[in-house]
Amino acid sequence: MSDDSEREYARMADEARREADEVAGRAKAEADRIVAESQSGEAKDETLRQLGVMYGGLIGIAVVMIQPFMGSATLDLPAKISSIAFAVSVPLLAALILVNRQEMFRGQRSPSVMVTVTQAVAEGAAFVGIVAGFWHIDWVAGVVVLASGSVAVGVHSAGWYRLEASRQSAS
């Protein structure tokens, strides 16, 4: 390659790097704007309120569902699974209620990875406990709760997305 070709190649490479940096900067700014919008004001407050209601509701469901198993001398497999799942979820959900109260006081979500992992474990264990509890009553009831719970997650996600998308387009 001649010196002119090398210079031209270096110039083009520098220009491509600058353009890539500029595009990356714009993308990051847009992502930061979207995150800030979704985590500010009323939306953030409502998310925190919904989490508190969900954690408390799951604890309430666990307390009601575990009652029949407390005095039983023997438990079948679904009842044991339900009991163990609730034994995992209730203390974690109680801790998450306390974290949620602090988040509401501070007006922001906790950035802790441990909190995020605990949310997934606690909610998953509670769901397993609910499904297993209904399975204990009748396997068809367990399957129905499993299916309707999955549909409910989809309904909540679609509803939330549509509401937020329509709010964004109205702005």
C-alpha positions as CSV (number, residue, x, y, z in Angstrom):
1,M,0.0,0.0,0.0
2,S,1.2,3.5,-0.7
3,D,1.5,6.2,1.9
4,D,-1.6,8.0,0.4
5,S,-3.6,4.8,0.6
6,E,-2.6,4.2,4.2
7,R,-3.4,7.8,5.2
8,E,-6.8,7.6,3.5
9,Y,-7.5,4.3,5.2
10,A,-6.5,5.8,8.6
11,R,-8.7,8.8,8.0
12,M,-11.7,6.7,7.1
13,A,-11.1,4.5,10.2
14,D,-11.0,7.6,12.4
15,E,-14.1,8.9,10.9
16,A,-15.9,5.6,11.3
17,R,-14.8,5.5,15.0
18,R,-16.1,9.0,15.6
19,E,-19.4,8.2,13.9
20,A,-19.7,5.0,16.0
21,D,-19.0,6.9,19.2
22,E,-21.5,9.6,18.3
23,V,-24.2,6.9,17.6
24,A,-23.4,5.1,20.8
25,G,-23.6,8.4,22.7
26,R,-27.0,9.2,21.2
27,A,-28.3,5.6,22.0
28,K,-27.0,5.9,25.6
29,A,-28.7,9.3,26.0
30,E,-32.0,8.0,24.6
31,A,-31.8,4.9,26.9
32,D,-31.0,7.1,29.9
33,R,-34.0,9.3,29.0
34,I,-36.3,6.3,28.8
35,V,-35.1,4.9,32.1
36,A,-35.4,8.3,33.8
37,E,-38.9,8.8,32.5
38,S,-40.0,5.3,33.6
39,Q,-38.4,5.7,37.0
40,S,-39.6,9.2,37.9
41,G,-42.6,10.7,39.5
42,E,-45.9,9.0,39.5
43,A,-44.7,5.9,37.6
44,K,-42.0,5.1,40.1
45,D,-44.3,5.7,43.1
46,E,-47.0,3.5,41.6
47,T,-44.4,0.7,40.9
48,L,-43.3,0.8,44.6
49,R,-47.0,0.7,45.8
50,Q,-47.7,-2.2,43.5
51,L,-44.7,-4.2,44.8
52,G,-45.8,-3.6,48.4
53,V,-49.3,-4.8,47.7
54,M,-48.0,-7.8,45.8
55,Y,-45.5,-8.9,48.6
56,G,-48.2,-8.5,51.3
57,G,-50.8,-10.3,49.2
58,L,-48.5,-13.3,48.6
59,I,-47.8,-13.5,52.4
60,G,-51.5,-13.4,53.0
61,I,-52.1,-16.2,50.5
62,A,-49.3,-18.3,52.1
63,V,-50.8,-17.9,55.6
64,V,-54.2,-18.9,54.4
65,M,-53.1,-21.8,52.3
66,I,-50.6,-23.3,54.9
67,Q,-53.3,-23.4,57.7
68,P,-54.7,-26.8,56.8
69,F,-51.2,-28.4,56.6
70,M,-50.2,-27.2,60.1
71,G,-52.2,-29.8,62.1
72,S,-51.9,-32.6,59.6
73,A,-49.9,-35.6,60.8
74,T,-48.9,-36.6,57.3
75,L,-48.6,-34.6,54.1
76,D,-48.7,-35.8,50.5
77,L,-46.0,-34.6,48.1
78,P,-47.9,-31.5,46.8
79,A,-48.6,-30.4,50.4
80,K,-44.9,-30.8,51.3
81,I,-43.8,-28.9,48.2
82,S,-46.3,-26.1,49.1
83,S,-45.1,-26.0,52.7
84,I,-41.5,-25.8,51.7
85,A,-42.1,-23.2,49.0
86,F,-44.0,-21.0,51.4
87,A,-41.3,-21.5,54.1
88,V,-38.8,-20.1,51.5
89,S,-41.0,-17.3,50.3
90,V,-42.6,-15.8,53.4
91,P,-39.4,-14.6,55.2
92,L,-38.0,-13.3,51.9
93,L,-41.3,-11.5,51.1
94,A,-41.3,-10.0,54.6
95,A,-37.7,-8.7,54.0
96,L,-38.9,-7.3,50.6
97,I,-41.7,-5.4,52.3
98,L,-39.2,-3.7,54.6
99,V,-37.0,-2.9,51.6
100,N,-40.0,-1.6,49.8
101,R,-40.9,0.7,52.6
102,Q,-37.4,2.1,52.5
103,E,-37.6,2.5,48.8
104,M,-40.8,4.4,49.2
105,F,-39.3,6.6,51.8
106,R,-36.3,7.4,49.6
107,G,-38.3,7.6,46.4
108,Q,-36.2,5.2,44.5
109,R,-35.8,1.5,43.7
110,S,-32.9,-0.3,45.3
111,P,-30.0,-1.0,42.8
112,S,-29.0,-4.1,44.8
113,V,-28.5,-7.3,42.8
114,M,-29.3,-9.2,46.0
115,V,-32.7,-7.5,46.2
116,T,-33.5,-8.3,42.5
117,V,-32.5,-12.0,43.0
118,T,-34.5,-12.2,46.2
119,Q,-37.6,-10.8,44.4
120,A,-37.3,-13.5,41.8
121,V,-36.8,-16.3,44.4
122,A,-39.6,-15.1,46.7
123,E,-42.1,-14.6,44.0
124,G,-41.2,-17.9,42.3
125,A,-41.4,-19.8,45.5
126,A,-44.8,-18.3,46.4
127,F,-46.1,-19.2,43.0
128,V,-44.8,-22.8,43.4
129,G,-46.5,-22.9,46.8
130,I,-49.8,-21.7,45.4
131,V,-49.7,-24.2,42.5
132,A,-48.7,-27.1,44.8
133,G,-51.4,-26.1,47.3
134,F,-54.1,-26.3,44.6
135,W,-52.5,-29.5,43.3
136,H,-52.9,-31.0,46.7
137,I,-56.6,-30.3,46.5
138,D,-56.9,-31.7,42.9
139,W,-54.3,-31.9,40.2
140,V,-56.7,-30.3,37.7
141,A,-56.9,-27.3,40.1
142,G,-53.1,-27.1,40.1
143,V,-52.9,-27.1,36.3
144,V,-55.7,-24.4,36.1
145,V,-53.8,-22.2,38.6
146,L,-50.6,-22.7,36.7
147,A,-52.2,-21.8,33.4
148,S,-54.3,-18.9,34.7
149,G,-51.2,-17.5,36.6
150,S,-49.3,-17.6,33.3
151,V,-52.1,-15.8,31.5
152,A,-52.4,-13.3,34.3
153,V,-48.7,-12.3,33.9
154,G,-49.3,-11.8,30.2
155,V,-52.4,-9.7,30.9
156,H,-50.6,-7.5,33.4
157,S,-47.6,-7.1,31.1
158,A,-49.7,-6.2,28.0
159,G,-51.9,-3.8,30.0
160,W,-48.9,-2.1,31.6
161,Y,-47.2,-1.8,28.2
162,R,-50.2,-0.4,26.4
163,L,-50.9,2.2,29.2
164,E,-47.2,3.3,29.2
165,A,-47.0,3.3,25.4
166,S,-50.2,5.4,25.0
167,R,-48.9,7.8,27.7
168,Q,-45.6,8.2,25.8
169,S,-47.3,8.9,22.5
170,A,-49.6,11.5,24.2
171,S,-46.6,13.4,25.5
